[in-house]
Every structure is written in C-alpha cells, then in structure tokens.
C-alpha cells in the first residue's frame, strides 16, 4: 500500500476552513488510512469546508480496509453539520478493503450541504446520513458495486436530489 495522505489531507482541510479557502484536490490518487473529520461552519452563514477535485475518474480518494473516510461532524455546541461542499471526485477502496468502509458519513443532522459529481466504487456504503436534512443538494452521485448505496435521513426539508443512481456489483 503506498504512503498515506491522511495527515496532509486533514491539515489542508483544517487550514482552508480556518482561512475561508477551498481545498482543490488535483487529478491524483490520495490514500486515506484513517477517518478524517470535515470541518463545519458554526452557523448557517459561516463557511464550512469546500473540497473540489479535478473531476470524477480524475481525483481518487482510496480508502484503506475498515476505514470510514470523511466524517461530517459538527464539534461545536450546535447539533448540525453545516455548510459543506464536496464535488468532482471519486471514492474507492483498496483491493483488500473492498466493501469495508463508508465514504461519506455523519451522525449529526445536516444543513446547507452540497454534494455534486461524485462517484463511489466498491465501498461498504457510499453515503450514510441517517439523521435530519435541512437544505441539502445532492446531484450527480453514482454508487457502483457498493454493498449499500445512499442512506438519507429520517426526515428533511428542502432536499434536492438529482441524478443519483446505484448500480450492482
């Protein structure tokens, strides 16, 4: 397994969040060997993380065995994960790790989340957002060969879903 990019990726996400910048993950493959918390905005009007790849099948996030990759969890006193945008990348697991980890997850309720142009290949689960949604836009998401596709909330308001599809193994 090649060297891991978890620490550097986490530093970039935290620095960009603190300085109101966007993280641009260029057309490369990044190896993640532990869960990474995605920084959130502290209220609806504040910037959360913006992560943009070079495009599906150009920027890959490869996940190690039994690792859940990105966790959208608000660590402040409020209960919502808010103001996150992730786009133009692909998640897959290493050959020995297939079907063992979740690519994007949260245990929080979420608001003002935008996920666009993301592919998930052979993960245990593409997206696991089991709680409430408020103002979420999910467009052009593709789960291929994942054990589970998209788990989307118990309830929500203003949830936009467009071009989500799951294909079998």
N, C-alpha and C positions, 0 to 999 in steps of 0.2 A: 504494500500500500504506500503510495507516495507521501511526501510530507503533508502535514495537516495545516490548513489555513484558518482554523477556528479562532485562534487568538488574534491574528491580524484582522480577520473579518470583523470580530467583535470590537476591536479598537477603532476600526474605520466607522462602524455603525454608531458607536458612542460619540466619537469626535464630531461626526457630521450632525448628529442630533443636537449636541451641545452648541454647535456653531450655526445652526439652521442651514445646513448644507445637504446636498443629495449625495448618496453613495452610488457611483457608477461602476458596476462590475463589468469589465470589458469582456470581449469574446475569449473566454478561457474556461478552464475547469477548476473549481475550488473544492477542496476536500475538507469535509466537516466531520470531526470525530467526537463532538460533544454538543449538547443543546446550547443554543445561543438565544439570549433574551433580546427581543427587539424593543428598543426604547420607544415609549409612547409620549404623546402630548399630554400635558397635565389638565387641559380642559379643551372644550370644543374648538376654541380659536387659536390654540397653540400648535406649532408644528411638531409632528411626530416624525418617525423615520420615513425617508423616501429612498427606496432601493430600486435601481433600474439597471437591468442587464442590457447586453447588446442585441438581444433577440432570442426567441425560442430556438433551440438547437445551435446557439452560438455561445451562450453563457450557461454553464452547467454547475449546479451545486450537487456534488456527490456526497452521499451520506453514509457514514460507517454503520456497521452492524449494531442493532438495538439502540440507535440514537434517534431521538426526535430532534429535528433540525432547528427550526425557528419557532420560538415561543413568544406570542404577542401577549405579554402580561404587564399590566399596569402595577408598578411597585409603589405608587404614591397612595395617599389615603383614599382617593376616589376608586370606585369599583369598575370603571370602564377602561378597556384598552381602546385608545382613540388616535385618530389622525395618522394612519399608516398607509403608505402607497408602495406596493411591490409590483414590478412589471418586467416583462421581456426577458424571462429566463426559464430554465428547465431544472427540475429536481430529478435525480435518480439515485439509486443505491448501488454500492459496490457489488461485484458479483457474489461474494459470500454473504452479503447483507440483505439480499432481496426480500421484500415483504416483512421487514422487521422494525421500521421506524415511520413516524409521521412527519411529513414535510413541513406543514404549517399548522400550528395549534394554538389554542388559548383556553384557559379556564375562566377567563373573565367574560363579562358581557362586552360587546364591542360597539363602537360608534365611529362614523366617518372613516371607514376602511375602504380602500380601493385596491383590488387585485385585477391585473389585466395582462393578457398574453403570457400565461404560464402553463407549462407542461409538467406533468408528473409521471415518471416511468418506474414501474415495479417497486413502488413504496408500499409499506403496510397500509398507509392511508394518505391520501393527498392532502385533505383539509379536515381538521377536527375543530369546529367552532360550535360546541354544544349549547351555548347559552344565548341570551337575547341579542338581537341585532337592532341597531338604530342607524340609519343612513349608511348602508353598505352597498358597494357597487362591485359585482364580480362579473367580469367579461372575458370571453375567450380563454377559458380554462379547460384543459384536457388531461384526464387521468387515464393512462394506458397501462394495462397489466397490473394495476394496483389491487391489493386484496380488498380494500374499501375505497370508495371514491370520496364524496363530499358529505360531511356531516354538518348540517347548517341549522343551528339554533332551535330552541323550543318555541320562540315567538319573535316577532320583529315588526318594525315599521320602516317604510321607505327602503325596501330591499330590492335592488335592481339585479336581475340575473339575465345574462345574455350569452348565448353560445357556450354553455357548459356541457361537456359530454364525457362519458366514461366508456372505454372500450375494454373488452375482456383480455384475458391472458393469452 
